[in-house]
Amino acid sequence: MLTEEELISIRRHLHQIPELALHEFETHKYLVATIAKFNQKFLTMRTPKELPTALMVLVHGQHPQRTIGYRTDIDALPVEEQTGLSYASTHPGVMHACGHDIHMTVALGVLNYFSEHQPQDNLLFFFQPAEESENGGKRAYELGLFSGEWCPDEFYGLHDNPDLPAGAIGCRMGTLFAGTTEVNIDFNGKGGHAAYPQDANDTVVAAASLILQVQTVISRSIDPIQSGVITLGKIDGGTIRNVIAGHTRIEGTIRGLTQTMIETIDQRLKDICAGISRSFNMDVNLELNQGGYWPVENNPELTKRFIQYMKKAPKVNFIETKPAMTGEDFGYLLAKFPGTMFWLGVDDNSQLHSATLTPNEAAIKQGVDAITGFLEYRMQ
């Protein structure tokens, strides 16, 4: 089994070679080389040609009754690192600012353990590219990567959390991460001179009316004890003070804790856009792009079992957490396969996506031990 020193060394190497979505070739090469050093007796490794930076490893069980999947993401963010660490990113403008280097290292530690201790059931490890963008989980599913012996009966995955103590496991029944949808709205009216508004069709006024109406969606269309968010964060219209804008664009985001809630918000936004179009006699084009960023809705039965184990495990610090309004594309896979996502505490003052994120590496070995313990318990 990999020692804590070896795990930290792996993590630091991965931290130095961050790569953006669908370009994780150096990362993929390092993962393959690392896994090649493990005991290969029970392992089958596969790089899908349809998704060449993805990596799938099947650990063949002794008497398999099911296939248990474990997913880790492998991509990084377009962030210039400012940690000052001796093992900082060597790729300018790219950083593991969301902790995916931690995710990968924990997965490698768990895989290494089961390469030396053959499990009862089959275990499928999925090293997923393109979580931060480009819908890697959804791509993998739609490309048919999870078929035959590569199809999990249940799926698990973690995300690091700077707000939790190092090594703590956090989870909850229900939704862990919100689903997200990108919103783009284009208003096409008629430009003109500011002195002659009757001869124009002002898209800025129409956009302002829409912004005000959207504020009622959460307050009047969503159950108050539920959680939803619409943020219209960017508006671009006009070129100069004395010209009426013939085109205005609004960009924003929708967040919801269930897919049903997101679809309800989507429909209300469609209704408002249609009403604005009729009221102002102009084209209002709404584009909604959810991609693979569905809510991470934990399976009730599997999550109950997971939480019960973590609460009873003597060396695990379990913390029940609140849902997060940030997005995670593992939600798409959990809509296709039952499973559970959970947090691994990394105890840092900097937040995820920060240029100064510095996870506490003591979390890695504790995470490996907690997950291997749970998986062995699950296969009893």
C-alpha positions in Angstrom: 0.0 0.0 0.0 1.3 3.5 -0.8 2.8 5.3 2.1 1.7 8.8 3.1 5.1 10.1 1.8 4.5 8.4 -1.5 1.0 9.8 -1.8 2.2 13.3 -1.1 5.0 12.9 -3.7 2.4 11.8 -6.3 0.1 14.8 -5.4 2.9 17.3 -5.7 3.9 15.9 -9.1 0.3 16.2 -10.3 0.1 19.7 -8.9 3.0 20.8 -11.1 1.4 19.6 -14.4 -2.2 21.0 -14.4 -4.0 20.9 -17.7 -7.3 22.3 -19.0 -10.4 20.3 -20.0 -9.8 17.8 -22.7 -6.1 18.6 -22.8 -5.0 16.5 -19.9 -2.4 14.5 -21.9 0.6 14.8 -19.6 -1.7 14.1 -16.6 -3.0 11.0 -18.4 0.5 9.8 -19.2 1.6 10.2 -15.6 -1.5 8.3 -14.3 -0.9 5.4 -16.6 2.8 5.3 -15.6 1.9 5.3 -11.9 -0.8 2.6 -12.2 1.6 0.5 -14.3 3.8 0.2 -11.2 0.9 -1.4 -9.2 0.3 -5.1 -9.0 -1.4 -5.9 -12.4 -2.8 -9.3 -11.5 -6.4 -8.1 -10.9 -6.3 -4.9 -13.1 -7.5 -4.1 -16.6 -6.6 -0.6 -17.8 -8.4 1.1 -20.7 -7.9 4.5 -22.5 -11.1 5.1 -24.6 -10.2 6.3 -28.1 -13.4 8.3 -28.1 -12.2 10.3 -25.0 -8.4 10.0 -25.1 -7.5 11.7 -21.9 -10.0 9.6 -19.9 -8.7 6.5 -18.1 -10.7 3.6 -16.8 -9.3 0.8 -14.6 -11.2 -2.3 -13.7 -10.2 -4.3 -10.6 -11.6 -7.8 -11.0 -13.2 -9.1 -7.9 -12.9 -12.6 -6.3 -16.7 -13.3 -6.4 -18.3 -10.3 -8.0 -21.9 -9.6 -7.4 -21.8 -6.0 -8.6 -19.4 -3.4 -10.0 -18.8 -0.4 -7.8 -17.6 2.7 -9.5 -15.3 5.4 -8.1 -14.8 8.6 -10.1 -12.2 11.3 -9.9 -11.8 14.4 -12.0 -8.4 15.3 -13.5 -8.6 18.7 -15.1 -7.4 22.1 -13.8 -8.4 25.8 -14.1 -7.1 28.8 -16.0 -5.7 30.4 -12.9 -2.3 31.9 -12.4 -1.0 30.2 -9.2 0.1 32.5 -6.3 0.9 30.0 -3.6 4.7 30.4 -3.7 5.1 26.6 -3.2 8.3 24.9 -4.3 6.0 22.5 -6.3 3.8 25.1 -7.8 2.4 24.8 -11.3 4.9 24.7 -14.1 2.2 25.5 -16.7 1.7 29.3 -16.9 -1.8 30.4 -16.3 -3.1 27.0 -15.3 -3.5 25.6 -11.7 -5.1 22.8 -9.8 -7.1 25.5 -7.9 -10.0 23.2 -7.3 -8.0 20.4 -5.7 -8.3 17.8 -8.5 -4.7 16.8 -7.8 -5.9 15.8 -4.3 -8.8 13.9 -5.9 -6.6 12.0 -8.2 -4.1 11.1 -5.5 -6.8 9.7 -3.2 -8.2 7.6 -6.1 -4.7 6.3 -6.8 -4.2 5.4 -3.2 -7.5 3.5 -3.1 -6.8 1.7 -6.4 -3.3 0.8 -5.2 -4.8 -0.8 -2.0 -7.2 -3.0 -4.0 -4.5 -3.9 -6.5 -2.8 -5.6 -3.6 -6.0 -6.8 -1.8 -8.3 -8.3 -4.3 -11.9 -7.1 -3.6 -14.9 -9.3 -3.5 -16.8 -7.2 -6.1 -15.5 -5.6 -9.2 -14.3 -2.0 -8.8 -14.3 0.5 -11.6 -12.0 3.5 -11.3 -12.9 6.4 -13.7 -10.3 9.1 -14.1 -12.6 11.7 -15.8 -11.4 14.6 -17.9 -13.2 17.9 -18.3 -15.1 18.5 -15.1 -14.5 22.3 -14.9 -15.9 22.7 -18.5 -16.8 20.7 -21.6 -19.1 18.3 -19.7 -16.7 15.4 -19.3 -19.1 13.1 -17.3 -21.9 13.6 -19.8 -19.5 13.1 -22.7 -18.3 9.8 -21.3 -21.9 8.6 -20.7 -23.1 9.6 -24.2 -20.1 8.0 -25.8 -21.1 4.7 -24.3 -18.0 4.3 -22.1 -20.1 2.7 -19.3 -21.2 -0.5 -21.0 -20.6 -4.2 -20.5 -18.2 -5.0 -17.7 -17.4 -1.3 -17.5 -20.9 -0.4 -16.3 -21.1 0.5 -12.6 -24.0 -0.6 -10.5 -23.3 2.3 -8.2 -21.0 5.2 -8.3 -19.0 7.2 -5.6 -16.8 10.3 -5.8 -15.4 13.0 -3.5 -14.7 16.7 -3.6 -12.2 18.5 -1.4 -13.5 21.1 1.0 -11.3 23.8 2.5 -13.9 24.6 5.2 -13.7 21.2 6.8 -10.9 19.8 9.0 -8.2 17.9 7.2 -9.3 14.4 6.6 -12.9 14.8 7.7 -15.6 13.2 5.6 -18.6 15.4 5.0 -21.9 14.2 3.4 -25.7 14.6 3.5 -28.8 13.0 2.4 -30.3 14.6 -0.7 -28.5 17.2 -2.7 -24.8 17.9 -2.1 -24.2 20.3 -5.1 -26.6 22.4 -7.0 -27.2 22.1 -10.7 -26.2 25.0 -12.9 -27.5 26.5 -16.1 -25.9 29.2 -18.2 -28.3 31.9 -19.3 -27.8 34.1 -22.4 -30.5 36.5 -23.5 -30.3 38.7 -26.7 -32.7 41.6 -27.3 -32.9 42.7 -30.9 -34.8 46.0 -31.4 -34.1 49.1 -33.4 -31.4 51.6 -32.8 -31.8 55.3 -33.3 -31.1 58.9 -32.0 -31.7 59.5 -28.3 -33.8 62.5 -29.3 -36.3 60.4 -31.3 -37.2 57.4 -29.2 -40.5 57.1 -31.1 -38.5 56.0 -34.2 -36.5 53.3 -32.4 -37.1 50.3 -30.2 -35.0 50.5 -27.1 -33.5 47.2 -26.1 -32.0 48.6 -22.9 -35.4 49.5 -21.5 -36.7 46.0 -22.4 -33.7 44.4 -20.7 -34.3 46.5 -17.6 -37.9 45.3 -17.5 -36.8 41.7 -17.8 -34.2 42.0 -15.0 -36.9 43.4 -12.6 -39.4 40.6 -13.5 -36.8 37.9 -13.1 -36.4 38.9 -9.4 -39.9 37.5 -8.8 -39.1 34.0 -10.0 -37.4 32.8 -6.8 -39.6 34.9 -4.5 -42.9 33.9 -6.0 -42.5 30.7 -8.1 -40.2 28.6 -5.8 -41.1 27.0 -2.5 -39.6 29.3 0.2 -38.1 26.3 2.1 -36.3 25.2 -1.1 -33.2 27.0 -2.6 -32.8 28.5 -6.0 -30.8 31.3 -7.5 -30.9 33.4 -10.6 -28.1 35.8 -11.0 -27.9 38.1 -14.1 -24.3 39.1 -13.8 -23.6 40.9 -17.1 -25.4 43.3 -19.3 -24.0 44.8 -22.5 -26.0 47.3 -24.5 -25.4 50.5 -26.4 -22.3 52.3 -27.6 -22.7 55.9 -26.5 -25.0 58.0 -24.4 -27.0 59.6 -27.2 -27.8 56.5 -29.3 -30.6 54.2 -28.5 -29.3 50.6 -28.4 -30.7 48.3 -31.0 -29.1 45.3 -29.3 -28.6 44.3 -25.7 -27.3 41.1 -24.2 -27.7 39.7 -20.7 -25.6 36.8 -19.3 -26.3 35.0 -16.1 -26.7 31.7 -14.2 -29.4 29.6 -12.7 -28.7 27.3 -9.7 -31.1 24.8 -8.1 -30.9 21.9 -5.7 -33.0 19.5 -7.9 -33.4 19.0 -11.6 -37.2 19.6 -11.2 -36.5 23.0 -9.6 -34.1 24.0 -12.4 -36.6 23.0 -15.0 -39.3 25.1 -13.2 -37.0 28.2 -13.2 -36.1 27.5 -16.9 -39.8 27.6 -17.8 -40.5 30.8 -15.9 -37.6 32.5 -17.6 -38.9 31.3 -21.0 -42.4 32.7 -20.1 -40.9 36.1 -19.1 -38.8 36.4 -22.2 -41.9 35.6 -24.4 -43.9 38.3 -22.5 -41.1 40.9 -22.9 -41.0 40.1 -26.6 -44.7 40.7 -27.0 -44.8 43.8 -24.7 -41.9 45.5 -26.5 -42.5 44.2 -30.0 -38.9 42.9 -30.4 -37.1 39.6 -30.7 -35.9 38.2 -27.4 -33.8 35.1 -27.8 -33.1 33.0 -24.8 -30.3 30.4 -24.7 -30.2 28.0 -21.7 -27.1 25.7 -21.5 -27.0 23.2 -18.6 -24.7 20.7 -20.2 -23.7 18.0 -17.7 -24.0 20.2 -14.6 -27.0 18.6 -13.0 -27.7 18.7 -9.3 -25.6 16.1 -7.3 -28.5 14.3 -5.8 -27.3 11.5 -3.6 -29.1 8.1 -3.7 -31.1 7.7 -0.4 -30.3 4.1 0.3 -26.6 4.1 -0.7 -26.0 7.5 1.1 -27.7 6.3 4.3 -25.4 3.3 4.3 -22.3 5.5 3.5 -23.2 7.9 6.4 -23.8 5.1 8.8 -20.4 3.6 8.1 -18.6 6.9 8.4 -20.3 7.8 11.6 -19.3 4.5 13.2 -15.7 4.2 11.8 -13.4 4.9 14.8 -10.8 6.8 12.8 -13.2 8.9 10.7 -14.3 12.4 11.6 -17.7 12.6 10.0 -19.5 15.9 9.6 -23.0 16.4 8.2 -22.9 19.2 5.7 -25.3 21.7 4.1 -25.9 21.7 0.3 -23.5 23.9 -1.8 -24.8 26.1 -4.5 -21.7 25.5 -6.6 -21.8 23.1 -9.5 -20.3 19.7 -10.1 -20.7 17.5 -13.2 -20.8 14.3 -11.3 -24.5 15.1 -10.9 -25.1 14.0 -14.4 -23.6 10.5 -13.7 -25.6 10.3 -10.5 -28.7 10.9 -12.5 -27.8 7.8 -14.6 -26.4 5.6 -11.8 -27.3 5.4 -8.1 -24.5 6.7 -5.9 -23.1 9.1 -3.4 -20.8 12.1 -3.5 -19.1 13.4 -0.4 -16.6 15.9 0.9 -13.0 15.4 2.0 -11.8 18.2 4.3 -8.5 19.9 3.4 -8.5 22.7 6.0 -7.4 25.8 4.1 -8.1 29.5 4.5 -8.3 29.9 0.7 -11.4 28.9 -1.1 -11.8 26.6 -4.1 -10.8 28.3 -7.4 -8.5 30.6 -5.5 -5.0 31.3 -6.8 -3.7 30.6 -3.3 -5.5 27.3 -2.5 -3.2 25.2 -0.5 -4.9 22.0 0.7 -3.6 20.3 3.9 -1.9 17.2 2.5 -2.6 15.3 5.7 -6.1 14.8 4.3 -4.8 12.5 1.5 -3.9 9.4 3.6 -7.0 9.8 5.8 -9.2 10.0 2.8 -7.6 6.8 1.3 -8.2 5.0 4.6 -11.8 6.1 5.0 -12.7 5.2 1.4 -11.0 1.8 1.3 -12.6 1.0 4.7 -16.1 1.9 3.3 -15.6 -0.1 0.1 -14.5 -3.2 2.0 -17.6 -2.7 4.2 -19.8 -2.3 1.2 -18.6 -5.5 -0.4 -19.3 -7.7 2.7 
